[in-house]
């Protein structure tokens, strides 16, 4: 017995599959990868700027984050989410 569930794509995934179907070279793929990376870097930059302006993020907090084991912190966060 095999419990294979069909994959259901959301609208963003369907759109990207359509876009990706037109990629014909490694260069085009690399360009798309760079666009996606740039998009998320810009969003992260915007979010951290807002946090800095609001006072939610400051040099003290950055120093604390710098000393953290972020992998362990992420595992803890995932465990908390799964426990809820």
C-alpha angles and dihedrals in degrees: 000000000000122000097201112167119202115247113248114204124207121226093265092052092048091050092050092048088056092049093046092051088070096054108114104171144035088246092058090047091051090049090053091047090052092049091053092046091049091049093054093042089054092049092049091049091051093048094049091047090054090048090049092049092048092049092242087116123040139152092275091055091045089053090050091050090048090058095047127102094234094189091058091045091052091049089052092050092050091049090051091050092049091049092056 
